[in-house]
Amino acid sequence: MSVLAFGAVTAAGSRGPEDSMFVLDPEDFKGTIDYFNSMEPENIVNYVPNEQSWLWLGENVPFLQCPDKSFEQVYYFRWWTFRKHLKKTPDGFVFTEFLDRVGHSGQYNTISCALGHHIAEGSWLHDNRFIDEYARFWYAGNNGGLQPHFHKYSNWATWALYRRYLVNWDRAFIVSLLDSFVRDYEVWEKERGVENGLFWQYDVRDGMEESISGSRKDKNARPPLNSYMYGSALAISKVAQIAGRRTLAEQYTLKAAQLRSFVNSLMWDEQARFFKVRRPSGELADVREEIGFIPWYFNLPRPGCESAWQQLTDPQGFKAPMGITTAERRHPAFRSHGVGTCEWDGAVWPYATSQTLVALANVLRDYNQEFVDKSDYFDALVTYARSHNYKGRPYIGEYLDEKTGQWLKPDSDRSRYYNHSTFCDLVITGLVGLVPREDDTVVVDPLIAGDAWGWFCLDNVQYHGRTLTILWDRNGEKYHKGRGFSIFADGRKIAHSDTLMRVMGELR
């Protein structure tokens, strides 16, 4: 789509003819992008060079304005860095994890580990080609089959693509991949299935090596892959329903239900009140790890397990000054594996932080509990934003010290701009609260207390073929659209509340 179709920026920085539907002026944010471009020499260039980044972002991303300018800067920084990883190849567009070539990557320097994160973030790009072609590369790019390095790492790409369908409503695309989704699931069953109904994985193949609970060689049943497989089964059942394939839908609905039962019965430690790694011996690991929150990413846990979230805000659990730790801080083996070999024994990983924040949003919205609230989400996301710093400049790397915020990998082409997590999606679906759905009802359920920010605006959001603006203005003096919380579709107000709370509106 063209720039003018969205009323975004042009080369001259002006609006298009349909600009009456927009609230924010993109020109207000151009200086932020110019600053990013000036931070250092651009020694690795993919599809969109720095000099074209402003125009590309104006064509493709929602705009955010908020009172916390450091937070706002990180939002645009993450879109700016995400763009750096977009590559145009003979097999279509792909996204990389590292800018520099790494030995454990496959064709075009691609890695499947953070594929679910890439799809989640990329779901909000206005041009669907980028994620469409990236998905086809993985699911059908090997002579119509799966890429040979697709299963080198666990991933939840099938679920992420279904959730993207809830954003763009492209029925033809998601149905076109259904048989590939099934093929992918069946291969995982053969490769990693266990007699007790769970799936096993090495911690390194979950992308979470050097953990307290396992090793690079232990064949443990771990919460990540088992949760991902549940999400995949559920997504396949829903896509099969869309395609009118009732038998297939029923088959995978049953698979999802069975796996949900197995995870809840075999991976839940009733005494520790947490989901844990189960060893081949049948014993559960003696440590709570952040991976125990992942089941809520897919709303997998049965009601009654929510007390696990007490650990999120406990300084002896997972709460640290600079983020959410990957293992509980009280454990004797916390941060015991050294530094520099990708340890998941306690340091803060943005990869895991992103997963935990999606899971937390689901707990707050979909479970009846009293252990965490909106302020915990806001605090965690703001802390996450604050960690995007190195030598006084915006930065995103692999993992960081939970106390000081020091990045634990050298600042090199391998670790700089590490595309291994989300941020913008967390702002859109979590903080601002746009909840993707199958129907024409727009639900916005913000995870920010009304007294935290007096105003904010998320503008130019493409959703179900419409352009949304989500706006909070406590006093009505910032945007002059009236007081309160309002949702606009193509410039028409479809929902409003005097306070910052869950609202619903209809797309007609």
ROTORTI-925023 format. One record per residue: x, y, z of N, C-alpha, C in turn. Coordinates in pm, whole numbers, plus 50000, padded with zeros to 5 digits. Atoms other than C-alpha are relative to their C-alpha. Last residue first. Example, Ala and Ser with C-alpha at 12.3 -4.5 7.8 and 13.67 -1.06 7.14 Angstrom:
2
499184988149994513674989450714499235010950073500894988150000512304955050780500905012050000
This chain:
508
501115001750093480364986751062500375005549864499594995950134483114980751314498844997549905500305008550115481524978751660500545006249871500674993150109482874992951983499844990849881500315008150117483954979652320499285008649898501114995050083485624996452615499834990949880500345008250115487784984352905498805005749926500495013349968488795012653135499684992649872499165009150076490465046553143499664985750040498815004649929487595068053265500784990249913499444988549929484965089153087501284996450073500205001049856484435060352847500615012350065499524989349912484035060552471499714996350145500095003749858483525037152177500585011250084500835012049986482965039451800499884995550145499955005249865484185074751726499054988150014501314999849935484535079351351500094993850137500384986649957487945088951209498675001150069500044991450118488465056651016499475013950035499765008550117487655037751336499805008549876500494995250128487985058851653500354989649893499535008250110488295046452011499355005249871500795001250122487935070652300500694991149897499365010550079489045073052662499134997249878500205014349983488145104452852500754991349902499385006749887487605141152787499774985049994500875002949888486785155152445500764992850111501015009250052488655153952117498994996450108501224992450032490815184052198498974991549927500355002950138494025163452184498725007049954498855003850082495835174852498499624998749853499234988250039493155194752685501194996849909500444995450130490445168352714500815011549945500634986949988491115165153086499485005549867500774998749876491865127853104499245013350007499744985949970492875124252740499155003650122500354996949861493175087852636500415014450028499614987249942493135079752264499495001550143500355002549860493025048552053500575011450082499304990849910492975055651680499484997550140500444996849864492015027751444500895010650063498964992449933492335024451066499485004750135500374986449961490204997050913501195006850069500184991850117490984965250720499585014350029501185004850074490424942951022499705009049880500675011049932492974963751215498734996549925500785007550098495554988351084499434987550066499945014549976496625011451366499124993049897499655006750126497235047151246500224985050020500664995550124497285062951594500464991549881499475009650097498065052551949499215002049872500715002650126497465082552174500784989749919499185007050100498355089952534499164998049876500395000750142497085112052816500934990549925501184991850022497135117853189499494999649858499804990250106499505088953246498715007849981498595001450039499735068053565500375010249892499204989449941496475080353723501474999249961500334986850052494185060753491500855011150056500934993049913495875027853573499835014449952499364988549938497505011053277498965006950085499395004949877496644977253136500855011050062498674994949966494244990252874500504994850134499965002349856491334968152759501385004250053498774993949953490374977852405499974999750153499854999749855487814955252243501355006150033498684995249959486754961451883500005000950152499994992249877483754940151789501445003850036499924985750030483784929451425499925008850124501214993350048484534893051507500245014949980500495005550126487594870651530498855008049942501175008849992489354891151797499604995349861500455005650129492624909551860498894989750018500045014649989492734927352202499484994249868500795005150112493814963752170500084984849998501055009649973495044971952523499134995549885501154992950060497125003452529498784991149998500164987249932499504985852770498795007849947499965000549855499054950552646499685013350063501005009649949497974947552284499944999650152501284999550073499674978652143498954991050065500634986949983502474983452396498605000149941500394999249859503304946452413499335013450030501225008149983503284944952033499495000450143501124992350057505784973552027498694992550012500274988449914508154955452263498765007249949500964990050048508944920952129500015011950096501044996549903511924898152170498995009149933500305012249926514884882051993498875002050099501435001050033515894907251728499444987250059500405014049994519284916351880498484998849986501285000550073520034952051772499444985749995500694987350015523654947851895498764998349911500994997849897524564912051990499235013049985500755012049965526424897851693498885003350098501035002150102527444931651550499174987750032499445003550130529234937551878498884998649899500704991550097528574952352220500644997949863499274988450053529904923152420499155007849901499285003950119527274901052586500745012349949499035010349967526144906052943500654993649878500195010550099524334939152904501154990250009498885001650092524614958753230499724988549903500444997650136521174965553380501124998849898499374988050057522744969053725499475003749862499854989049904520654945253934500465012949933501304996649941519224919253691500095011750098499915001849856522354918553477498745005250066499424989749916521414917353112499994996350147500465001549862520564895052818500795009250091500475013549971520734895052438499464998750143499055010850016520964931152327499394986750039500635012849965518734961352274501004989049969499285012350032520124996552285499114988150033500915011450013519035032752313500744987649950500745000350127521945055052411499054988249997500834988350016523445065352746499225000749871499174987950010526325040852737499165012249966498595003649994523895012252677500815012549972499014989449987520175015552739501404994250006499524997750137517044995852664501035011349999498815008350023516674984953028500605002149862498844993449939514325014153094501294992149976499614988850085511794999552850501285006650052499485005850125511734966953045500475011149905498665004849966511294986453367500684994049879499174988049989508355004953207501444996250037499754995150135506864971553098500895012450002499105009250070507264956053443500345005149860498684999349941505794986053624500994991249925499424987050034502824988253388501435001150052499685000250143502084951153421500715012949961498875009250015502344952553801500414998949853498784992849962500154983753811501234991149986499494992050111497494965353616501305007150033500954990550056497044939253888500675008349892499344989650079498664908054031498925009449946498575000449972497694882854302500795010549923499714988149921493934888354326501495001350029498915001649904492584863654071500285013450069500474993649878489694857153833501034997850110500065008349879491414848653507499525008350118500775012250020490954862253154499864991150123501254998550075492034898453155499104987850008500764988449955494754900753419498635000849934500455002549862496004865353354499115011550048501085009950003496084871752979499474997150139501184993450055498104903753024498824990449996500574991749893500514884753249498755007349952500695008849906501064858352981499335007950111501215004850069501864885052723499204991250094500934988850003504224900952979498734996749921500654998549869505884867653052498995011349999500965010949979506584860552686499235001950130501104998350096508174894552629498944989350019500824988849952510264891452946498795002149910500905005349898511444857452826499105010850057500805010850061512944870952503498954995050099501184994050064514074902552685499094989849932500025001750146516344880052897498755006849942501224995450068517114890553254500174998549849499904987050063519814870153431498725003249922500444988949916518684841353649500085013649937500075004049860520014807753531499645011750092501394997449962519284813653163499774996050146500575006449882522964816053072498575004850027501465000050016523944825152716499294993050116500375011750081527624815752740498494998349994499494999550135529024849352851499684988149913500514989350086528714849253226500624998649862499034991150062529114821553484499335010649914499405006450117526754792753556501045008749931498875008449960525834802253914500794994449881498834993650059523434831153854501304992550035500284987750074520854814954085501315006549956499275000250127522064780254189499745012449914498545000249981521104784654556500805000549871499435013350023517524794654461501535000350013499705007049874516184826254625500744986849980498774994549942516434846954306500394992850130500294993549873513864825954119501305003650072500145010149895515004819153767499765007350131500395012650066514754839053441499974988250097498925009850011514724872253624499504987049940500505012949954512114898753550501094989649979500865008550081513614933253516499584987250067499964997350143516194958853617499214990049917500024985850036515604962153992499935002849850498684994149978514684925354032499975014649955499934985550012511354907354067501395005150036499494995850130511484870053994500165015249985500455007450117511104853354332500665005349875499335012949989513024866054634499574990649887498564998150022512064901354533500824987350018499245003149879508424888954507501495002049971499784987649928506384906154234500804998150130499574989350091506464878053981500395012650074498555000350015506374851054249500515011249909499424993249885502834860454346501525000949987499624986350038501984850353991500445008450119498644999950053502034813554085500505014149975499104996049892498914820754289501464999749958499564986150014497024819353958500955004650112498534999949998496874781353952500575014250008499525004649871493194778754048501524999850013500214990449890491634781053706500464994050132501355000649946493214756053463499845011050106500255005049863496394766853295498524999850038500015014449980496534769152911499644995850143501155002849912495584805352853499844985050025501025006550081498124805152565498724997050080499924993550131500684829252713498874995049910501044989750006499444815353046500065008149871501325005650030501504783752985498895010549992500355000950142504634805852963498644993649974501084990650032504704815453333499494998049856501255004449938506684784653435498845009349980500745008050098509364794553183498704994650057500964991250068510364820853437499204992649895499354992450107511944793453646498945007949924500964992550080510894778753981500805008149897499854985650018513484754054099498815005649921500144993749869513504718754241500095015249993498814992649961512824702153908499755007350131500024986050042509864678353897501275006850048499874989749899510524641153924499915013949938501324996749948509164616653668500045010850106500285008449884512544600653604498605002150055500385013550045512564616053254499694990550114498885007950049512594650453426499534986249952500125013949952509584673253458501114991849934499425010250086510304710653428499824986350064498575003049997508034732153638500394989849893499735009550108504674749753653501514998149990499334994950119504284766653993500124988849897501004991850070502474764254325500615006249875499344987550038505614751354502499055009649933499364994449882503594724654683500665013449969501004994849908501214718154396500635006450123499525003949868503984714654140499075006350103500354990849892502224716453803500484994250132498974989749991503974698453517499725010250111498655005449991502134665053514501095010550020499875010949902498484673653585501454995850023500534996349869498164707953423500224989150105499154989549943500484699153135499525003750140498705005749963498694666053069500905010650066500175008449881495224681653078501334994550048500284990949888496224709152836499864992150130498724994349958497774682852612499815009850115499205010449935494504663552602501335005750051500605003049869492394694352532500834989650075499774988649911494704706052253499494997050140498574999849967494734671752089500315011250099499745010849905490934670352112501464999650040500624995549874490534704251945500244989750109499034991549932493024691551692499425006950123498805007649966490884662051584500975008650082500315008249882487674682351597501224992350047500204990949886489084708651361499734992150127498684995549957490384681651126499885009250122499335011649940486944665651111501385003950053500525003249868485224699251056500764988650067499545013949989487284711650764499694995150141501135009150016485284743350686500384985450007499945006550131488404764150626498834990549975500124989450101487604787350917499944993849861501394995449995487024756751137499765010849894500785010550066490384742651024498515003550000499834997750144491984775851118499224989449922500744987950037490494772451467500125003049851501445002749990491604736451517499185012049954500395008650112495064744651384498514997150004500044991850122495364773751628499564991749880501164991449992494424751751925499855008549874501195008450017496914725151824498735008450001500075004350140499644751351777498744991749975500414988650082498944767852113499864996249854501404997549969499104734052287499475011649915500755010350070502334726752105498515001150029500054996550142503764759952219499164989949923500954989050015502844752352580499855003849853501345005549975504564718452564498935010849988500485007450116507584734352396498614994450022500094992950128507974760852667499414991849886501204992050031506904742052983500015006749864499874986149955509724716252969498755008149964501264993950043509594678452949499965014050061501054997049904513264670352997498725004649930501255000850075515644653252756498825001850096501095006549926518864664752925498695000749922500165013950040521714672452680498854992850069500095000850146522094710452679499744985849951498714998250065521324710653046499774999349850499605009950098518414711053287501395002449947500785012449999516634728153574500534989249907499835007149873519184755353651499344986249993501044997549900519394766453289500314992450128499354997749871522524768053073498985003650108498925008649955520544770952751500565004050135499874996249859517184787652694501084991550068499324987150004516664787852316500335005050139501034990149966514134759852366500555014049989500904999850117516704739552176498705007350030499394991950104519334748752441499105000949877500204985849969517034735752716500585008949890498794995049936516854702052542499805014750033499124991050074513244692752466501275002650081498714997249936510614667552562500815009549913498914998850096506924667152467501285003150076499284987350006504054655452686501044999849887500804989950069501554627252631500655013649992500994994449906502984603052891499175011349938501105009449977504664583052613498935005750092499695008849887506794613052510498774991350026501105005349921506664631452175500484990350108499894996449860509744650652059498884994550089498664996549952510594641051703500105001150152499055010850026507494622051594501365002850064500455012049928505024645851757501004988649983499664998449858507044675751635499584987850081498565002149989506794662351279500465001750145499745014450006503024658951314501494996950012500405006349873502684694851428500364985250001499074995549895504664708351132499694993250132498745007250025502634687750884501025003450108500215014049958499414701051039501294992049984500105000049854500604737051009499874985750053498634998649951501674730250650500025000350152499375013150014498184717350571501455000250048500555009849907496704749250716500694986449989498925006349925499014773550536499534988550088499035005650095496574784250262501144992750071500495013150044493874788450529501014993349906499865009349888495894816350694499524986049960498605002949967496364834550364500114989550109499395008050105492804831950238501444996250036500445013949993491314843750567500734991349898499715005450132493274876050585499724985050001501195006650055491544891350887500204994649859500184995550139494474914850954498834993449928499694985850024494574914351334499635004049858500974992349923492854881251419500235015049987501265000250075494904865951138498935008050072499874989450101497984877051332498755000549912500284987449930496744855551622500175011949905501454999349979496614826051383499635013150070500634996850129500134834151268498485000250012499764985950030501424835851625499345004049868500884991849917499794802351710500155014849964501365002850045501524785751416498985008150080500354992450120504814803251494498564997649955501464999649997505054789851850499465007849880500604987150036508694779651841498484998750002501434999449972511074752751965499485013649955500434993749876514474754251799498494998850015498774999049922516264733251537499715006350136500125006349869512754724951427501314999550076501174994849930512654749451134499934994650143499574995149869516224741051027498845005750081499325010449923515134718350738500475004650139498574997750006512594744250617500724989650088499424992449891509174728350601501495002249978500025005649865507814716750267500655009150102501385001949954506804731149930499904994650141500705007850103510264726849779498594996650044499065010850034511754739650105499324990549902498904995250082509934772950131501044989749962500125005950134506614758950247501175003549909500955011150009506364764750622499984993149864499815010349898509434785950694499124987649975498625004850002509584806550373500164988450096499915009950108505784808850360501414994349989500695012349959505804825650700500114989349892499205006049894508434851150595499374986950046498915007050068506514857950273500934993150100500535010550088503314866150461501154991849940500255011949919505234884750734499424988749916498815003449924506754909950494499804987450083499045008550073503994910050236501124995050089500085014149961501354922450480501054991249934499775008050120502344958950441500074985350040501094997750094500754977850730500144991649872499504993250119503064963150991498865001249898500514986350006501124954551307500585008149886501455000250026501484916651281499445014049980500304996750139505244922051253498534999849964499634986050025505684923351629499575004249860500824991549913503764890951683500295014749975501364999550057505364874351379499115009050084499964992250124508884883151493498605001649941499874985849967508144871251847499995008649874501274995649945506874837651721500025014750038500964998250110509984834051503498645004850051500854988549966512284839451802498945002749894500234998849856513884804851785499025011250035501415001449966513424798651412499675003150145500065008749883516794812151297498544999650046501265001249925517474828350959500124989950113499744996349860520934838150838498744999550086500184985549988519754837050474500185005050144499974992250122519554798750495499645014650027500215007250124520184784850840500095009349881501144995950083521644799851155499904991049877501155008949977523844782451412498765004249921499805013750043527084797151277498804991050017499615008649889526084833551300499984985449955500185014250025526044859851025500484991850119498815006850046525834894951165499704985249978499604993250123522484912551188501214993149939498754992749988521284886351438500285007149868499884998149855517674874451462501265008150032498905006649932516914877851092499915002650150499414992249891513634885950923501104991850065499795007149875512624871750584500495010250103499534992749883511184885950262500174990550119500914990749935510914864049956500625006850120501185007349953512694832849837499035008850076500635006450116515284851249623498744992250036499215011350051515884871949938499354994549873500675004850122514724905750067500904989549937499175003250116515904910350423499124995649883500805004050116514184927550715500914998149880499895014550019516444927951022499194994949880498645003550038517074965651026500134985249962499834997350143513334972151027501384995949952500695011050066513064956451372500185001149849499115011650001515694981351492499364988149930498814996650081513655011751387500964988249994500425000950140510444996351525501205002549908500235014150030512224990151855499464998149859498735006950016513655025251859499784985449963499544997550137510195039751799501354993349974500995005350094508805023352114500485001949856499745014450013512035030452303499024993749902498805001850082511635067852235500294985349978500384997450139508075067452369501184997749907500785011750041509315051852693499625001349852499035010950009511965078852727499324987249954499284999050127509365105252641501084989349986498675005149968507015094652919500814999349872499274990149920503985116952849501434995850034500315001549858502765094952561500835009950081499584988249925502595095552181499574998050144500314999049858502505064351967500495013350054499284989649928502365060251590499515000750144500834990749923501305027851425500885010050074500205002649858503815013151179499005009750063500265013449948504195007250805499614998650146500905008250081504305036950573499454987950075501234992450022505755061350823498984992349920500775000549877508275034850927498695007549985500525013649984509435030650568499154998950127501085002050096509785068350513499364986250019501114991349963511775072750832498814998049907500755005649888513955042350762498805008550039501395001950040515035053250415499104995550116500444987850067518405068250516498554999149952500364989349907518855040350766499425012149930498884993149936518815013950496499525011150091500314985849979515694992550434501195006750070500954994950100516334958350278499765015050013500895009750062519524949350468499035007349907501224994450058522494971250560499204988749936500745011350057525344961850794498655005349953499075009050069527974988550867499344987549944500845011350040525665017450951500844990449919499945003850142527965041351135499144987849972498775007150033526745051651482500004996849851499325005249882524085072051663501344993549968498724993349978523085093851366500854993650110499155001450118520305071651232501395005750023499575013950009518805068651581500984998249883499035002449893518745106551611500524985749996498744993850042517055110451272501094997750104499395009150097514415085851388501325005549950499605012049925513665106951696500704990149908498734997249933513675138851486500514988150080498905001650096510975123851263501365002450066499155011149959508595119651556501214998049907499564998049862506655152451544501014989350044498844991250003506515149551164500555002550141498765007650004504205119951212501265008750004499244995450115501415143651318501324992549997498594996649985499055125951556500625004549869499834990749888495255127051547501445004850009498865001949911494425110251218500065010950105500295010849906491055106751041501114998550105500954995649899491365141050877499704989250103499394997849870494545129550702499025004250107500975005249905492745113950407500425002750144501314993550012494485135550146498984995150101500735002850122497975125050258498625006250004501095009649996499995141150531499424997849861501354994649990503345158450491498974989050001500475000149862506905147750570498595005150018499984986249949508345158450236499475000950142498614995550000509255122850147500125014050055499465000550134505765113550252501435004650007499034990250047504565105650601500324997949854498774999849922501355087550679500985009949939499804986549950497885094850548501255001150083500144999649856497325057550530500145014050056501195007749963496675054750160499755000550149501174991349994499155082950107498744992550040499964991449883502065060850199498715007950013499234987850009501115035449939499995007650131500844988050000500005000050000500875012450000
